[in-house]
Amino acid sequence: MSHVRIVTDSIADIPASFVNELGITVVPCNVHFGTETLQDGINLTNEAFYARLRTSPILPTTSQPAVGVFEETYRRLIEGVDGIVSIHIPAKASGTFNSATTAARAVSETRIVVIDSTQITMALGWIVIQAAQAAHQGRSLDEVVAMVHELIPRARLLALLDTLEYAQRGGRIGKGAALMGTLLKVKPIVQFLNSELLPVENVRTQRRALQRLIELIAGYGPLDELAVIHADAPDLAQEVRTMLDAIVPSGQRIPIAEAGPVLGAHAGPGAVGVAFLVKDSSSTAAKDRT
């Protein structure tokens, strides 16, 4: 039994099978439709969110869990443990990291290490999963923390957006860029790197964009883990998973995860991406499209 507990936030989009098997604690982020506030995965399912996103004239907004929610979570976990490793979405992208840090300072009964992953969705999720696996193997708090810091520069996320509308409405890109993308009917490939959403390429057709997405991922060389993430696009996710089989060893697991409301609000329905861990981080800088 592990004496180190692992905590993350719902932006990690970790499939329930991993969460349950490894005992990962997921703190829900908040989703707001006007004055109505809902908790990701608690009283708002992905299915209900995407149905509402497609029809609501109000663009949902999101916010970090309150400091008190983190403090309550930490206090619930501290009994009989050597410490807690709390791994989160980047501080540049959300107040979640700051909420967790403030809460950790208030809980003096055990050691709590809060880490900025610099990543989102399953690029964050893979770091959390690996940390939880190490904890279950009996690794110490310091060993788990060291492993997380080693994994962070190896985590990558590349994604294909169906439209730039939601990124523009959420303030992630300017209106001009969104309008140009709509006029040209391009399919933008983006990456999340060093805590920022960055453009990679604009491709004219979805078929070519999917092929290009796989080519870019293959360029990173051997990969330790991959996951396909989608925003209410399960058929497209399955297609990407099949295409990935051509670039990874036979039998390598490639889970499919659905992006929750926080990512879905900014990416929009129809987005698909791949989160992965490269085997060797020493050469990744040359392969990143910045």
N, C-alpha and C positions, 0 to 999 in steps of 0.2 A: 504494500500500500504506500502510495506516494505521501511524503511529508511536505511537499511543495505544491501549492495550488496555483492554477493558471486562470487568469481572468482576461477577458477581452471585451470589446463592444460589438454590437450587432452589425456594424459596418463590415466586419470580417466575413460575413455571408458563409459561415462554415456549415456544411450539411449536418443535419441533426444526428446522423449516424456517428460522425466523429465526436460531436459534442457529448453524446451520451456514453460512448465507449470510453472516452478519455477523461470524463468528468470535468470538462471545460465549463467555466462559469461565464455566461454572456450577459452583459449589462445592456438593456435596450436603450436605443436612442429614441428621440421624440420626433413625431411627424405631425405637422400642423396643417389642417385645411381650414383656412380662415381662423376663427376663434376656437375651433375644435382641436384638442390635443390628444393624440393617440400614441401608444408605445409599440414600437417595432417588435412584432412577434408575440406580443402579449394580448393586446386587443385590436391588432391590425395585422391580418395575414397578407402575404404577398398577393394572393389571388384577389382579395378585396381591394388592396391598394391599386393594382394595375387596372382593375375594372373602373375604379374611381378616377384614376389619372387620365384615362382615355376619354372620359366624358365630362369631367368637372371643368367649369370655366375658371376655377381658382387653382392656380399653381401651388402645390403643396410646398411648404418650407420644412426645414429640419433643424433640430437643435440637440445639443449634447445632453447626456444625463446630468441631473443635478448632483452637486457635491454630496448631498445627503444620501442619494441613492448609492453612490460608490461607498460611502462610509458604512452604510448598513450592510452592503455586500461584503466588505472586508471583515467587518465584525462577525458576520455569520460564518465566515470561513476560518477564522484564526484558531479556533480550538483544536489543539493537538497537532498543529502544523509547525514547520520550521520557518515558514515564510510564504509570501505570495509574490508571484511575478505577474504584473498587469501590463498587457501589451496592446497598444492602441493606434488608431488613426493619427496621422501627423498633426502636430500642434498648429502648423501653418494652415491646415484645412478645416480644423474644428476645435472647439473649446473642450472636447472630451479629454484630451491629455491633461489639460490644466485642472479640470474637475477631479480627475483621478489623483493627480499629484497633491492637490489640496486635501482630499479625503485621506490619503495615505499619511500625511503629516499628523492628522488628528487621531490616528490609530497607532498607539505606541506599544501595544502589547506584543506585536510581532514585527518582523522586518518585512516591509513591502517595497518592492522595486518596480517603479513605473517606467515603461520604455516607450519611446516614440518610434514606431516601426518604419516611418516614412512611406508606408504603403496603405492601400485600401483593398477592400473585398478579399478574394482568396489569395492575393499576394501577401496580405496581412495574415489571412487564414492559415496559409502553409507554415508561416513562422510560429503561429500559435500552436498548431497541431504538432510540429516537431518539438516544441517546448514541452507540451503535455506528454508526449511520448517519452521524452527524457525524464520528466518528473516521475512517470510511472515505472521507469527503470531504476528508480532510486537515486538519481543524480541529485547532488546538493543544490541549494539555492544559487550559490556562486557559479557552479557549473552550468546550470540552466541559463543564467543571465549571460555568461560568456558565450554560450552557444547561440543565443538569440542575437547578440551583437555580431556574431560571425555570419549569421543567416541574412541579416538585413541587406547588405550590399549584393546579395545573390538573388533577391526577390525582384521579379519584373511583372508588369501587367501591360499587355497590348490589347486594344479593343477596336472594334468596328462599330461606329454609330450609324443607325438607320437615318437619322435626321439631326441637324444642328439646332432644331427649334428649342428643345428642352435645355440644352447647354446655354443657349442665349437667354432664355427666359429666367434661368437660374443664375445669370450673371457670370458664367464661366467663360463666355466669349462675347465679343461685341455684336451689335445688330448687323453691322456691315458684313462681317464674316458669315453670319448665319444667312443673310439674304443672298450673298454670293454663292454659298453652298447650295441653297435652294434653287437658284437660277441655273446653276451648272449641273444640278442633280448629281452631285458627287457623293461618294460614300467615304467619309473621313475616317482614317485610321489614326488613333491617338495612343499615347502611352502615359502612364502615371509613373513619374520618376523624380526622385529627390523631393517628394512632397508636393509635386505640381503636375497638373494635367497639361501635356504638351502635344502639339500636332506632329504627326509623322509624315503622312502622305494623304492626298486626295485621289481617289480612284473613281472612274466613271461608272462602273457597273458593280453590282453586288458580287457576281461570280468572280470577277477579276480581283475584287477587294478581298474576298475570302482566300483566294490563292496567294495573294500578296501577304496577307496576315500570316499564313503558314510559312511562307518563304522567310519572312522576317524572324519568326520564332526559330526556324531551323538554323538560321545564321548564328544563333547563340551557342551552337554546339551541344554537347551532351547535357541533358537536363535531369535533375533528381526527381522533381515532382511537377505535374501539370494538372490544371483543372480548367474546365470550360465554364464560363460564367455567362448567363444570359438574362435579359430583362424581358420577361414574358415572351420568350421566343424559343420554346423547347425544341421544335423541329430544326431550327437553324443551329442550335447548340449541338444537337445530335449529328448534324452534317459536319460541323467543325471537328467534333470528336473523331468521326470517321476519317477525316482528312489528316488529323494528327497521327493516326496509326501508321502513316507512311514515313514519319520522321522519328519515331521512337521505337525502342526495342519491343519485340513481341511480348505481350503480357503485361506491359507497364500500365499501372492503374491511371485512369483519367476520369475522375469524378466530374459530374455536372452539377453546378450549383446555380440557383436562381438568385440574382441580385435583389436585395431587399429594398424597402422604400427609400432609404437614404440615397443609395446610388441610383436607383431607378428614377428618382425625381430629377436628377441632373442628366442622366444618360438618355432617358426616354425609352418607351417600349421599342422592342426590335433590336436593341443593341446586343452584341455578343463579343466576348473577349476571352483571352487565355491568360491565366496567372501561372507563373512557373518559378522554380528555383533552378538557377544554373549551377552546374557542378563546380565551376571555377570562376570566381569573381574577378580574377586578375586581368582578364581581357574583355570584360563586359563594356567598359567605357567606349572602346572603339566600335562596338556594335550598336550602341544606343543611338537613336536618331534624334539628336538635339539641335 
